[in-house]
């Protein structure tokens, strides 16, 4: 998670968001975020027995900001 937050901070510091570097970096961040959320979703399914809690945690994994998930 920290890696993604660091990359987001780096992206935000780039002046020219249309540069090739900025576009590649954002693509990498988006891909990494999807994979991280998918991994978290799988971990939730494996470790959660309570159906209501499972639904709440899966919703959190899909909707929370990366910065928030870093502390969960």
CHARMM-style PDB file with segment names, atoms N, HN, CA, C and O in Angstrom:
ATOM      1  N   UNK     1       0.810  -1.188   0.000  1.00  0.00      PROA
ATOM      2  CA  UNK     1       0.000   0.000   0.000  1.00  0.00      PROA
ATOM      3  C   UNK     1       0.859   1.260   0.000  1.00  0.00      PROA
ATOM      4  O   UNK     1       0.582   2.217  -0.724  1.00  0.00      PROA
ATOM      5  N   UNK     2       1.899   1.244   0.819  1.00  0.00      PROA
ATOM      6  HN  UNK     2       2.124   0.467   1.407  1.00  0.00      PROA
ATOM      7  CA  UNK     2       2.743   2.437   0.899  1.00  0.00      PROA
ATOM      8  C   UNK     2       3.353   2.769  -0.452  1.00  0.00      PROA
ATOM      9  O   UNK     2       3.525   3.939  -0.794  1.00  0.00      PROA
ATOM     10  N   UNK     3       3.679   1.733  -1.218  1.00  0.00      PROA
ATOM     11  HN  UNK     3       3.539   0.783  -0.940  1.00  0.00      PROA
ATOM     12  CA  UNK     3       4.254   1.958  -2.549  1.00  0.00      PROA
ATOM     13  C   UNK     3       3.279   2.740  -3.424  1.00  0.00      PROA
ATOM     14  O   UNK     3       3.682   3.672  -4.120  1.00  0.00      PROA
ATOM     15  N   UNK     4       2.015   2.370  -3.393  1.00  0.00      PROA
ATOM     16  HN  UNK     4       1.688   1.613  -2.828  1.00  0.00      PROA
ATOM     17  CA  UNK     4       1.015   3.053  -4.213  1.00  0.00      PROA
ATOM     18  C   UNK     4       0.854   4.502  -3.758  1.00  0.00      PROA
ATOM     19  O   UNK     4       0.775   5.405  -4.590  1.00  0.00      PROA
ATOM     20  N   UNK     5       0.807   4.727  -2.459  1.00  0.00      PROA
ATOM     21  HN  UNK     5       0.871   3.993  -1.783  1.00  0.00      PROA
ATOM     22  CA  UNK     5       0.675   6.093  -1.942  1.00  0.00      PROA
ATOM     23  C   UNK     5       1.879   6.931  -2.362  1.00  0.00      PROA
ATOM     24  O   UNK     5       1.722   8.087  -2.755  1.00  0.00      PROA
ATOM     25  N   UNK     6       3.072   6.360  -2.283  1.00  0.00      PROA
ATOM     26  HN  UNK     6       3.199   5.421  -1.964  1.00  0.00      PROA
ATOM     27  CA  UNK     6       4.276   7.081  -2.720  1.00  0.00      PROA
ATOM     28  C   UNK     6       4.202   7.429  -4.202  1.00  0.00      PROA
ATOM     29  O   UNK     6       4.575   8.532  -4.603  1.00  0.00      PROA
ATOM     30  N   UNK     7       3.723   6.491  -5.017  1.00  0.00      PROA
ATOM     31  HN  UNK     7       3.420   5.596  -4.691  1.00  0.00      PROA
ATOM     32  CA  UNK     7       3.603   6.747  -6.453  1.00  0.00      PROA
ATOM     33  C   UNK     7       2.560   7.827  -6.737  1.00  0.00      PROA
ATOM     34  O   UNK     7       2.754   8.666  -7.617  1.00  0.00      PROA
ATOM     35  N   UNK     8       1.463   7.803  -5.996  1.00  0.00      PROA
ATOM     36  HN  UNK     8       1.305   7.122  -5.282  1.00  0.00      PROA
ATOM     37  CA  UNK     8       0.435   8.837  -6.165  1.00  0.00      PROA
ATOM     38  C   UNK     8       1.014  10.207  -5.813  1.00  0.00      PROA
ATOM     39  O   UNK     8       0.767  11.188  -6.514  1.00  0.00      PROA
ATOM     40  N   UNK     9       1.773  10.270  -4.741  1.00  0.00      PROA
ATOM     41  HN  UNK     9       1.974   9.473  -4.171  1.00  0.00      PROA
ATOM     42  CA  UNK     9       2.412  11.535  -4.356  1.00  0.00      PROA
ATOM     43  C   UNK     9       3.375  12.006  -5.439  1.00  0.00      PROA
ATOM     44  O   UNK     9       3.443  13.198  -5.739  1.00  0.00      PROA
ATOM     45  N   UNK    10       4.115  11.074  -6.023  1.00  0.00      PROA
ATOM     46  HN  UNK    10       4.060  10.106  -5.779  1.00  0.00      PROA
ATOM     47  CA  UNK    10       5.032  11.431  -7.109  1.00  0.00      PROA
ATOM     48  C   UNK    10       4.247  11.954  -8.312  1.00  0.00      PROA
ATOM     49  O   UNK    10       4.641  12.943  -8.932  1.00  0.00      PROA
ATOM     50  N   UNK    11       3.137  11.292  -8.641  1.00  0.00      PROA
ATOM     51  HN  UNK    11       2.817  10.489  -8.138  1.00  0.00      PROA
ATOM     52  CA  UNK    11       2.312  11.730  -9.763  1.00  0.00      PROA
ATOM     53  C   UNK    11       1.782  13.143  -9.523  1.00  0.00      PROA
ATOM     54  O   UNK    11       1.795  13.978 -10.428  1.00  0.00      PROA
ATOM     55  N   UNK    12       1.320  13.406  -8.308  1.00  0.00      PROA
ATOM     56  HN  UNK    12       1.309  12.729  -7.573  1.00  0.00      PROA
ATOM     57  CA  UNK    12       0.772  14.728  -7.991  1.00  0.00      PROA
ATOM     58  C   UNK    12       1.830  15.824  -8.093  1.00  0.00      PROA
ATOM     59  O   UNK    12       1.497  16.984  -8.334  1.00  0.00      PROA
ATOM     60  N   UNK    13       3.099  15.469  -7.911  1.00  0.00      PROA
ATOM     61  HN  UNK    13       3.370  14.526  -7.715  1.00  0.00      PROA
ATOM     62  CA  UNK    13       4.180  16.452  -7.983  1.00  0.00      PROA
ATOM     63  C   UNK    13       4.582  16.778  -9.423  1.00  0.00      PROA
ATOM     64  O   UNK    13       5.286  17.760  -9.657  1.00  0.00      PROA
ATOM     65  N   UNK    14       4.150  15.976 -10.378  1.00  0.00      PROA
ATOM     66  HN  UNK    14       3.579  15.178 -10.188  1.00  0.00      PROA
ATOM     67  CA  UNK    14       4.503  16.203 -11.780  1.00  0.00      PROA
ATOM     68  C   UNK    14       3.721  17.400 -12.309  1.00  0.00      PROA
ATOM     69  O   UNK    14       2.497  17.457 -12.183  1.00  0.00      PROA
ATOM     70  N   UNK    15       4.425  18.341 -12.891  1.00  0.00      PROA
ATOM     71  HN  UNK    15       5.419  18.295 -12.993  1.00  0.00      PROA
ATOM     72  CA  UNK    15       3.787  19.550 -13.421  1.00  0.00      PROA
ATOM     73  C   UNK    15       2.970  19.253 -14.674  1.00  0.00      PROA
ATOM     74  O   UNK    15       1.822  19.683 -14.785  1.00  0.00      PROA
ATOM     75  N   UNK    16       3.552  18.524 -15.611  1.00  0.00      PROA
ATOM     76  HN  UNK    16       4.485  18.175 -15.521  1.00  0.00      PROA
ATOM     77  CA  UNK    16       2.899  18.254 -16.892  1.00  0.00      PROA
ATOM     78  C   UNK    16       2.230  16.883 -16.839  1.00  0.00      PROA
ATOM     79  O   UNK    16       2.873  15.859 -17.070  1.00  0.00      PROA
ATOM     80  N   UNK    17       0.937  16.874 -16.532  1.00  0.00      PROA
ATOM     81  HN  UNK    17       0.414  17.705 -16.344  1.00  0.00      PROA
ATOM     82  CA  UNK    17       0.201  15.612 -16.402  1.00  0.00      PROA
ATOM     83  C   UNK    17       0.010  14.901 -17.742  1.00  0.00      PROA
ATOM     84  O   UNK    17      -0.372  13.731 -17.774  1.00  0.00      PROA
ATOM     85  N   UNK    18       0.273  15.599 -18.845  1.00  0.00      PROA
ATOM     86  HN  UNK    18       0.583  16.550 -18.819  1.00  0.00      PROA
ATOM     87  CA  UNK    18       0.132  14.998 -20.171  1.00  0.00      PROA
ATOM     88  C   UNK    18       1.437  14.386 -20.669  1.00  0.00      PROA
ATOM     89  O   UNK    18       1.472  13.808 -21.756  1.00  0.00      PROA
ATOM     90  N   UNK    19       2.501  14.504 -19.895  1.00  0.00      PROA
ATOM     91  HN  UNK    19       2.472  14.973 -19.012  1.00  0.00      PROA
ATOM     92  CA  UNK    19       3.783  13.945 -20.327  1.00  0.00      PROA
ATOM     93  C   UNK    19       3.698  12.423 -20.366  1.00  0.00      PROA
ATOM     94  O   UNK    19       2.860  11.818 -19.697  1.00  0.00      PROA
ATOM     95  N   UNK    20       4.562  11.827 -21.144  1.00  0.00      PROA
ATOM     96  HN  UNK    20       5.242  12.318 -21.688  1.00  0.00      PROA
ATOM     97  CA  UNK    20       4.586  10.367 -21.260  1.00  0.00      PROA
ATOM     98  C   UNK    20       4.840   9.739 -19.893  1.00  0.00      PROA
ATOM     99  O   UNK    20       4.194   8.758 -19.526  1.00  0.00      PROA
ATOM    100  N   UNK    21       5.773  10.301 -19.148  1.00  0.00      PROA
ATOM    101  HN  UNK    21       6.298  11.098 -19.447  1.00  0.00      PROA
ATOM    102  CA  UNK    21       6.084   9.756 -17.821  1.00  0.00      PROA
ATOM    103  C   UNK    21       4.853   9.778 -16.917  1.00  0.00      PROA
ATOM    104  O   UNK    21       4.567   8.792 -16.237  1.00  0.00      PROA
ATOM    105  N   UNK    22       4.131  10.880 -16.904  1.00  0.00      PROA
ATOM    106  HN  UNK    22       4.362  11.680 -17.457  1.00  0.00      PROA
ATOM    107  CA  UNK    22       2.941  10.999 -16.054  1.00  0.00      PROA
ATOM    108  C   UNK    22       1.873   9.994 -16.466  1.00  0.00      PROA
ATOM    109  O   UNK    22       1.235   9.379 -15.613  1.00  0.00      PROA
ATOM    110  N   UNK    23       1.679   9.828 -17.759  1.00  0.00      PROA
ATOM    111  HN  UNK    23       2.198  10.328 -18.453  1.00  0.00      PROA
ATOM    112  CA  UNK    23       0.656   8.881 -18.229  1.00  0.00      PROA
ATOM    113  C   UNK    23       1.033   7.441 -17.907  1.00  0.00      PROA
ATOM    114  O   UNK    23       0.179   6.653 -17.499  1.00  0.00      PROA
ATOM    115  N   UNK    24       2.305   7.089 -18.087  1.00  0.00      PROA
ATOM    116  HN  UNK    24       2.999   7.729 -18.419  1.00  0.00      PROA
ATOM    117  CA  UNK    24       2.761   5.731 -17.766  1.00  0.00      PROA
ATOM    118  C   UNK    24       2.663   5.485 -16.263  1.00  0.00      PROA
ATOM    119  O   UNK    24       2.230   4.419 -15.826  1.00  0.00      PROA
ATOM    120  N   UNK    25       3.065   6.471 -15.486  1.00  0.00      PROA
ATOM    121  HN  UNK    25       3.416   7.338 -15.840  1.00  0.00      PROA
ATOM    122  CA  UNK    25       2.994   6.342 -14.033  1.00  0.00      PROA
ATOM    123  C   UNK    25       1.552   6.147 -13.575  1.00  0.00      PROA
ATOM    124  O   UNK    25       1.294   5.292 -12.728  1.00  0.00      PROA
ATOM    125  N   UNK    26       0.609   6.916 -14.110  1.00  0.00      PROA
ATOM    126  HN  UNK    26       0.818   7.611 -14.798  1.00  0.00      PROA
ATOM    127  CA  UNK    26      -0.791   6.775 -13.717  1.00  0.00      PROA
ATOM    128  C   UNK    26      -1.337   5.414 -14.135  1.00  0.00      PROA
ATOM    129  O   UNK    26      -2.118   4.807 -13.402  1.00  0.00      PROA
ATOM    130  N   UNK    27      -0.938   4.939 -15.288  1.00  0.00      PROA
ATOM    131  HN  UNK    27      -0.304   5.431 -15.883  1.00  0.00      PROA
ATOM    132  CA  UNK    27      -1.364   3.613 -15.731  1.00  0.00      PROA
ATOM    133  C   UNK    27      -0.851   2.539 -14.770  1.00  0.00      PROA
ATOM    134  O   UNK    27      -1.584   1.619 -14.408  1.00  0.00      PROA
ATOM    135  N   UNK    28       0.404   2.663 -14.367  1.00  0.00      PROA
ATOM    136  HN  UNK    28       1.000   3.410 -14.661  1.00  0.00      PROA
ATOM    137  CA  UNK    28       0.993   1.717 -13.426  1.00  0.00      PROA
ATOM    138  C   UNK    28       0.264   1.771 -12.085  1.00  0.00      PROA
ATOM    139  O   UNK    28      -0.033   0.735 -11.492  1.00  0.00      PROA
ATOM    140  N   UNK    29      -0.021   2.984 -11.611  1.00  0.00      PROA
ATOM    141  HN  UNK    29       0.220   3.826 -12.093  1.00  0.00      PROA
ATOM    142  CA  UNK    29      -0.729   3.153 -10.337  1.00  0.00      PROA
ATOM    143  C   UNK    29      -2.107   2.497 -10.402  1.00  0.00      PROA
ATOM    144  O   UNK    29      -2.498   1.780  -9.482  1.00  0.00      PROA
ATOM    145  N   UNK    30      -2.832   2.739 -11.473  1.00  0.00      PROA
ATOM    146  HN  UNK    30      -2.514   3.322 -12.221  1.00  0.00      PROA
ATOM    147  CA  UNK    30      -4.181   2.176 -11.619  1.00  0.00      PROA
ATOM    148  C   UNK    30      -4.137   0.653 -11.632  1.00  0.00      PROA
ATOM    149  O   UNK    30      -4.960   0.001 -10.989  1.00  0.00      PROA
ATOM    150  N   UNK    31      -3.183   0.086 -12.360  1.00  0.00      PROA
ATOM    151  HN  UNK    31      -2.515   0.616 -12.883  1.00  0.00      PROA
ATOM    152  CA  UNK    31      -3.051  -1.370 -12.422  1.00  0.00      PROA
ATOM    153  C   UNK    31      -2.704  -1.934 -11.049  1.00  0.00      PROA
ATOM    154  O   UNK    31      -3.277  -2.936 -10.620  1.00  0.00      PROA
ATOM    155  N   UNK    32      -1.785  -1.303 -10.378  1.00  0.00      PROA
ATOM    156  HN  UNK    32      -1.319  -0.490 -10.726  1.00  0.00      PROA
ATOM    157  CA  UNK    32      -1.355  -1.759  -9.053  1.00  0.00      PROA
ATOM    158  C   UNK    32      -2.503  -1.662  -8.048  1.00  0.00      PROA
ATOM    159  O   UNK    32      -2.661  -2.537  -7.197  1.00  0.00      PROA
ATOM    160  N   UNK    33      -3.297  -0.607  -8.147  1.00  0.00      PROA
ATOM    161  HN  UNK    33      -3.168   0.104  -8.839  1.00  0.00      PROA
ATOM    162  CA  UNK    33      -4.433  -0.441  -7.244  1.00  0.00      PROA
ATOM    163  C   UNK    33      -5.470  -1.549  -7.461  1.00  0.00      PROA
ATOM    164  O   UNK    33      -6.004  -2.095  -6.496  1.00  0.00      PROA
ATOM    165  N   UNK    34      -5.749  -1.875  -8.707  1.00  0.00      PROA
ATOM    166  HN  UNK    34      -5.315  -1.431  -9.491  1.00  0.00      PROA
ATOM    167  CA  UNK    34      -6.709  -2.942  -9.007  1.00  0.00      PROA
ATOM    168  C   UNK    34      -6.219  -4.269  -8.434  1.00  0.00      PROA
ATOM    169  O   UNK    34      -6.986  -5.003  -7.811  1.00  0.00      PROA
ATOM    170  N   UNK    35      -4.946  -4.571  -8.646  1.00  0.00      PROA
ATOM    171  HN  UNK    35      -4.323  -3.974  -9.153  1.00  0.00      PROA
ATOM    172  CA  UNK    35      -4.399  -5.829  -8.126  1.00  0.00      PROA
ATOM    173  C   UNK    35      -4.411  -5.859  -6.600  1.00  0.00      PROA
ATOM    174  O   UNK    35      -4.691  -6.899  -6.003  1.00  0.00      PROA
ATOM    175  N   UNK    36      -4.112  -4.736  -5.971  1.00  0.00      PROA
ATOM    176  HN  UNK    36      -3.885  -3.891  -6.456  1.00  0.00      PROA
ATOM    177  CA  UNK    36      -4.114  -4.663  -4.509  1.00  0.00      PROA
ATOM    178  C   UNK    36      -5.517  -4.877  -3.962  1.00  0.00      PROA
ATOM    179  O   UNK    36      -5.705  -5.616  -2.996  1.00  0.00      PROA
ATOM    180  N   UNK    37      -6.501  -4.232  -4.578  1.00  0.00      PROA
ATOM    181  HN  UNK    37      -6.349  -3.632  -5.363  1.00  0.00      PROA
ATOM    182  CA  UNK    37      -7.891  -4.404  -4.124  1.00  0.00      PROA
ATOM    183  C   UNK    37      -8.361  -5.849  -4.336  1.00  0.00      PROA
ATOM    184  O   UNK    37      -9.092  -6.388  -3.506  1.00  0.00      PROA
ATOM    185  N   UNK    38      -7.951  -6.467  -5.425  1.00  0.00      PROA
ATOM    186  HN  UNK    38      -7.356  -6.029  -6.099  1.00  0.00      PROA
ATOM    187  CA  UNK    38      -8.329  -7.858  -5.695  1.00  0.00      PROA
ATOM    188  C   UNK    38      -7.712  -8.787  -4.641  1.00  0.00      PROA
ATOM    189  O   UNK    38      -8.381  -9.689  -4.135  1.00  0.00      PROA
ATOM    190  N   UNK    39      -6.450  -8.565  -4.317  1.00  0.00      PROA
ATOM    191  HN  UNK    39      -5.907  -7.833  -4.728  1.00  0.00      PROA
ATOM    192  CA  UNK    39      -5.778  -9.368  -3.298  1.00  0.00      PROA
ATOM    193  C   UNK    39      -6.461  -9.197  -1.948  1.00  0.00      PROA
ATOM    194  O   UNK    39      -6.685 -10.174  -1.234  1.00  0.00      PROA
ATOM    195  N   UNK    40      -6.788  -7.968  -1.600  1.00  0.00      PROA
ATOM    196  HN  UNK    40      -6.605  -7.174  -2.180  1.00  0.00      PROA
ATOM    197  CA  UNK    40      -7.475  -7.694  -0.341  1.00  0.00      PROA
ATOM    198  C   UNK    40      -8.836  -8.384  -0.314  1.00  0.00      PROA
ATOM    199  O   UNK    40      -9.223  -8.947   0.710  1.00  0.00      PROA
ATOM    200  N   UNK    41      -9.553  -8.345  -1.413  1.00  0.00      PROA
ATOM    201  HN  UNK    41      -9.238  -7.888  -2.244  1.00  0.00      PROA
ATOM    202  CA  UNK    41     -10.857  -8.994  -1.521  1.00  0.00      PROA
ATOM    203  C   UNK    41     -10.734 -10.498  -1.267  1.00  0.00      PROA
ATOM    204  O   UNK    41     -11.545 -11.077  -0.544  1.00  0.00      PROA
ATOM    205  N   UNK    42      -9.728 -11.119  -1.856  1.00  0.00      PROA
ATOM    206  HN  UNK    42      -9.070 -10.648  -2.443  1.00  0.00      PROA
ATOM    207  CA  UNK    42      -9.509 -12.564  -1.649  1.00  0.00      PROA
ATOM    208  C   UNK    42      -9.173 -12.865  -0.195  1.00  0.00      PROA
ATOM    209  O   UNK    42      -9.655 -13.851   0.362  1.00  0.00      PROA
ATOM    210  N   UNK    43      -8.353 -12.028   0.421  1.00  0.00      PROA
ATOM    211  HN  UNK    43      -7.962 -11.226  -0.031  1.00  0.00      PROA
ATOM    212  CA  UNK    43      -7.995 -12.232   1.824  1.00  0.00      PROA
ATOM    213  C   UNK    43      -9.214 -12.099   2.724  1.00  0.00      PROA
ATOM    214  O   UNK    43      -9.353 -12.839   3.697  1.00  0.00      PROA
ATOM    215  N   UNK    44     -10.086 -11.173   2.409  1.00  0.00      PROA
ATOM    216  HN  UNK    44      -9.974 -10.571   1.619  1.00  0.00      PROA
ATOM    217  CA  UNK    44     -11.315 -10.992   3.190  1.00  0.00      PROA
ATOM    218  C   UNK    44     -12.177 -12.243   3.098  1.00  0.00      PROA
ATOM    219  O   UNK    44     -12.700 -12.710   4.109  1.00  0.00      PROA
ATOM    220  N   UNK    45     -12.330 -12.787   1.901  1.00  0.00      PROA
ATOM    221  HN  UNK    45     -11.906 -12.407   1.079  1.00  0.00      PROA
ATOM    222  CA  UNK    45     -13.153 -13.990   1.722  1.00  0.00      PROA
ATOM    223  C   UNK    45     -12.604 -15.169   2.509  1.00  0.00      PROA
ATOM    224  O   UNK    45     -13.368 -15.935   3.096  1.00  0.00      PROA
ATOM    225  N   UNK    46     -11.294 -15.319   2.526  1.00  0.00      PROA
ATOM    226  HN  UNK    46     -10.674 -14.697   2.049  1.00  0.00      PROA
ATOM    227  CA  UNK    46     -10.669 -16.460   3.193  1.00  0.00      PROA
ATOM    228  C   UNK    46     -10.767 -16.353   4.712  1.00  0.00      PROA
ATOM    229  O   UNK    46     -10.898 -17.369   5.394  1.00  0.00      PROA
ATOM    230  N   UNK    47     -10.705 -15.148   5.245  1.00  0.00      PROA
ATOM    231  HN  UNK    47     -10.598 -14.322   4.692  1.00  0.00      PROA
ATOM    232  CA  UNK    47     -10.604 -14.989   6.698  1.00  0.00      PROA
ATOM    233  C   UNK    47     -11.898 -14.596   7.399  1.00  0.00      PROA
ATOM    234  O   UNK    47     -11.934 -14.587   8.630  1.00  0.00      PROA
ATOM    235  N   UNK    48     -12.957 -14.274   6.670  1.00  0.00      PROA
ATOM    236  HN  UNK    48     -12.928 -14.282   5.670  1.00  0.00      PROA
ATOM    237  CA  UNK    48     -14.188 -13.786   7.300  1.00  0.00      PROA
ATOM    238  C   UNK    48     -15.291 -14.830   7.199  1.00  0.00      PROA
ATOM    239  O   UNK    48     -15.633 -15.291   6.110  1.00  0.00      PROA
ATOM    240  N   UNK    49     -15.836 -15.191   8.342  1.00  0.00      PROA
ATOM    241  HN  UNK    49     -15.559 -14.816   9.227  1.00  0.00      PROA
ATOM    242  CA  UNK    49     -16.911 -16.191   8.396  1.00  0.00      PROA
ATOM    243  C   UNK    49     -18.301 -15.544   8.467  1.00  0.00      PROA
ATOM    244  O   UNK    49     -19.259 -16.088   7.918  1.00  0.00      PROA
ATOM    245  N   UNK    50     -18.419 -14.404   9.128  1.00  0.00      PROA
ATOM    246  HN  UNK    50     -17.641 -13.963   9.574  1.00  0.00      PROA
ATOM    247  CA  UNK    50     -19.700 -13.716   9.315  1.00  0.00      PROA
ATOM    248  C   UNK    50     -20.122 -13.070   7.996  1.00  0.00      PROA
ATOM    249  O   UNK    50     -19.402 -12.230   7.457  1.00  0.00      PROA
ATOM    250  N   UNK    51     -21.283 -13.460   7.480  1.00  0.00      PROA
ATOM    251  HN  UNK    51     -21.868 -14.143   7.918  1.00  0.00      PROA
ATOM    252  CA  UNK    51     -21.758 -12.957   6.191  1.00  0.00      PROA
ATOM    253  C   UNK    51     -21.927 -11.449   6.137  1.00  0.00      PROA
ATOM    254  O   UNK    51     -21.555 -10.820   5.147  1.00  0.00      PROA
ATOM    255  N   UNK    52     -22.486 -10.858   7.192  1.00  0.00      PROA
ATOM    256  HN  UNK    52     -22.788 -11.369   7.997  1.00  0.00      PROA
ATOM    257  CA  UNK    52     -22.671  -9.408   7.226  1.00  0.00      PROA
ATOM    258  C   UNK    52     -21.343  -8.674   7.254  1.00  0.00      PROA
ATOM    259  O   UNK    52     -21.162  -7.669   6.567  1.00  0.00      PROA
ATOM    260  N   UNK    53     -20.427  -9.179   8.043  1.00  0.00      PROA
ATOM    261  HN  UNK    53     -20.574  -9.996   8.601  1.00  0.00      PROA
ATOM    262  CA  UNK    53     -19.095  -8.574   8.121  1.00  0.00      PROA
ATOM    263  C   UNK    53     -18.372  -8.729   6.784  1.00  0.00      PROA
ATOM    264  O   UNK    53     -17.660  -7.820   6.356  1.00  0.00      PROA
ATOM    265  N   UNK    54     -18.544  -9.850   6.135  1.00  0.00      PROA
ATOM    266  HN  UNK    54     -19.122 -10.589   6.482  1.00  0.00      PROA
ATOM    267  CA  UNK    54     -17.924 -10.093   4.826  1.00  0.00      PROA
ATOM    268  C   UNK    54     -18.373  -9.040   3.821  1.00  0.00      PROA
ATOM    269  O   UNK    54     -17.554  -8.478   3.094  1.00  0.00      PROA
ATOM    270  N   UNK    55     -19.668  -8.777   3.784  1.00  0.00      PROA
ATOM    271  HN  UNK    55     -20.333  -9.233   4.375  1.00  0.00      PROA
ATOM    272  CA  UNK    55     -20.211  -7.787   2.848  1.00  0.00      PROA
ATOM    273  C   UNK    55     -19.652  -6.402   3.150  1.00  0.00      PROA
ATOM    274  O   UNK    55     -19.263  -5.678   2.233  1.00  0.00      PROA
ATOM    275  N   UNK    56     -19.608  -6.027   4.426  1.00  0.00      PROA
ATOM    276  HN  UNK    56     -19.925  -6.615   5.170  1.00  0.00      PROA
ATOM    277  CA  UNK    56     -19.090  -4.702   4.800  1.00  0.00      PROA
ATOM    278  C   UNK    56     -17.611  -4.559   4.450  1.00  0.00      PROA
ATOM    279  O   UNK    56     -17.195  -3.531   3.916  1.00  0.00      PROA
ATOM    280  N   UNK    57     -16.821  -5.580   4.747  1.00  0.00      PROA
ATOM    281  HN  UNK    57     -17.159  -6.415   5.181  1.00  0.00      PROA
ATOM    282  CA  UNK    57     -15.389  -5.510   4.453  1.00  0.00      PROA
ATOM    283  C   UNK    57     -15.117  -5.481   2.951  1.00  0.00      PROA
ATOM    284  O   UNK    57     -14.236  -4.755   2.490  1.00  0.00      PROA
ATOM    285  N   UNK    58     -15.871  -6.268   2.191  1.00  0.00      PROA
ATOM    286  HN  UNK    58     -16.587  -6.858   2.565  1.00  0.00      PROA
ATOM    287  CA  UNK    58     -15.681  -6.265   0.736  1.00  0.00      PROA
ATOM    288  C   UNK    58     -16.052  -4.902   0.148  1.00  0.00      PROA
ATOM    289  O   UNK    58     -15.393  -4.419  -0.773  1.00  0.00      PROA
ATOM    290  N   UNK    59     -17.102  -4.287   0.682  1.00  0.00      PROA
ATOM    291  HN  UNK    59     -17.637  -4.679   1.430  1.00  0.00      PROA
ATOM    292  CA  UNK    59     -17.489  -2.954   0.224  1.00  0.00      PROA
ATOM    293  C   UNK    59     -16.375  -1.951   0.538  1.00  0.00      PROA
ATOM    294  O   UNK    59     -16.027  -1.123  -0.303  1.00  0.00      PROA
ATOM    295  N   UNK    60     -15.827  -2.029   1.732  1.00  0.00      PROA
ATOM    296  HN  UNK    60     -16.110  -2.702   2.415  1.00  0.00      PROA
ATOM    297  CA  UNK    60     -14.726  -1.146   2.120  1.00  0.00      PROA
ATOM    298  C   UNK    60     -13.519  -1.353   1.206  1.00  0.00      PROA
ATOM    299  O   UNK    60     -12.891  -0.385   0.778  1.00  0.00      PROA
ATOM    300  N   UNK    61     -13.196  -2.597   0.909  1.00  0.00      PROA
ATOM    301  HN  UNK    61     -13.706  -3.384   1.256  1.00  0.00      PROA
ATOM    302  CA  UNK    61     -12.037  -2.891   0.057  1.00  0.00      PROA
ATOM    303  C   UNK    61     -12.198  -2.308  -1.341  1.00  0.00      PROA
ATOM    304  O   UNK    61     -11.210  -1.944  -1.978  1.00  0.00      PROA
ATOM    305  N   UNK    62     -13.431  -2.216  -1.820  1.00  0.00      PROA
ATOM    306  HN  UNK    62     -14.234  -2.512  -1.302  1.00  0.00      PROA
ATOM    307  CA  UNK    62     -13.658  -1.716  -3.175  1.00  0.00      PROA
ATOM    308  C   UNK    62     -13.863  -0.207  -3.247  1.00  0.00      PROA
ATOM    309  O   UNK    62     -13.660   0.386  -4.307  1.00  0.00      PROA
ATOM    310  N   UNK    63     -14.259   0.428  -2.144  1.00  0.00      PROA
ATOM    311  HN  UNK    63     -14.424  -0.053  -1.283  1.00  0.00      PROA
ATOM    312  CA  UNK    63     -14.620   1.845  -2.225  1.00  0.00      PROA
ATOM    313  C   UNK    63     -13.696   2.794  -1.467  1.00  0.00      PROA
ATOM    314  O   UNK    63     -13.658   3.986  -1.773  1.00  0.00      PROA
ATOM    315  N   UNK    64     -12.963   2.297  -0.503  1.00  0.00      PROA
ATOM    316  HN  UNK    64     -12.994   1.328  -0.254  1.00  0.00      PROA
ATOM    317  CA  UNK    64     -12.100   3.175   0.301  1.00  0.00      PROA
ATOM    318  C   UNK    64     -10.913   3.659  -0.521  1.00  0.00      PROA
ATOM    319  O   UNK    64     -10.464   2.988  -1.450  1.00  0.00      PROA
ATOM    320  N   UNK    65     -10.422   4.828  -0.161  1.00  0.00      PROA
ATOM    321  HN  UNK    65     -10.787   5.372   0.594  1.00  0.00      PROA
ATOM    322  CA  UNK    65      -9.224   5.333  -0.832  1.00  0.00      PROA
ATOM    323  C   UNK    65      -8.027   4.484  -0.430  1.00  0.00      PROA
ATOM    324  O   UNK    65      -8.014   3.868   0.635  1.00  0.00      PROA
ATOM    325  N   UNK    66      -7.040   4.461  -1.284  1.00  0.00      PROA
ATOM    326  HN  UNK    66      -7.051   4.962  -2.150  1.00  0.00      PROA
ATOM    327  CA  UNK    66      -5.829   3.701  -0.995  1.00  0.00      PROA
ATOM    328  C   UNK    66      -5.184   4.201   0.297  1.00  0.00      PROA
ATOM    329  O   UNK    66      -4.696   3.406   1.100  1.00  0.00      PROA
ATOM    330  N   UNK    67      -5.184   5.502   0.492  1.00  0.00      PROA
ATOM    331  HN  UNK    67      -5.581   6.148  -0.161  1.00  0.00      PROA
ATOM    332  CA  UNK    67      -4.596   6.056   1.706  1.00  0.00      PROA
ATOM    333  C   UNK    67      -5.289   5.506   2.951  1.00  0.00      PROA
ATOM    334  O   UNK    67      -4.636   5.238   3.960  1.00  0.00      PROA
ATOM    335  N   UNK    68      -6.610   5.337   2.883  1.00  0.00      PROA
ATOM    336  HN  UNK    68      -7.140   5.555   2.064  1.00  0.00      PROA
ATOM    337  CA  UNK    68      -7.362   4.804   4.019  1.00  0.00      PROA
ATOM    338  C   UNK    68      -7.067   3.318   4.212  1.00  0.00      PROA
ATOM    339  O   UNK    68      -6.910   2.864   5.346  1.00  0.00      PROA
ATOM    340  N   UNK    69      -6.992   2.573   3.143  1.00  0.00      PROA
ATOM    341  HN  UNK    69      -7.119   2.942   2.222  1.00  0.00      PROA
ATOM    342  CA  UNK    69      -6.737   1.138   3.238  1.00  0.00      PROA
ATOM    343  C   UNK    69      -5.370   0.843   3.831  1.00  0.00      PROA
ATOM    344  O   UNK    69      -5.165  -0.205   4.443  1.00  0.00      PROA
ATOM    345  N   UNK    70      -4.450   1.751   3.653  1.00  0.00      PROA
ATOM    346  HN  UNK    70      -4.616   2.603   3.156  1.00  0.00      PROA
ATOM    347  CA  UNK    70      -3.102   1.557   4.181  1.00  0.00      PROA
ATOM    348  C   UNK    70      -3.135   1.375   5.694  1.00  0.00      PROA
ATOM    349  O   UNK    70      -2.276   0.689   6.249  1.00  0.00      PROA
ATOM    350  N   UNK    71      -4.110   1.978   6.370  1.00  0.00      PROA
ATOM    351  HN  UNK    71      -4.807   2.536   5.919  1.00  0.00      PROA
ATOM    352  CA  UNK    71      -4.177   1.921   7.826  1.00  0.00      PROA
ATOM    353  C   UNK    71      -5.152   0.873   8.335  1.00  0.00      PROA
ATOM    354  O   UNK    71      -5.287   0.700   9.547  1.00  0.00      PROA
ATOM    355  N   UNK    72      -5.826   0.180   7.449  1.00  0.00      PROA
ATOM    356  HN  UNK    72      -5.716   0.321   6.465  1.00  0.00      PROA
ATOM    357  CA  UNK    72      -6.806  -0.830   7.871  1.00  0.00      PROA
ATOM    358  C   UNK    72      -6.099  -2.110   8.220  1.00  0.00      PROA
ATOM    359  OT1 UNK    72      -6.743  -3.088   8.599  1.00  0.00      PROA
TER     360      UNK     72
END
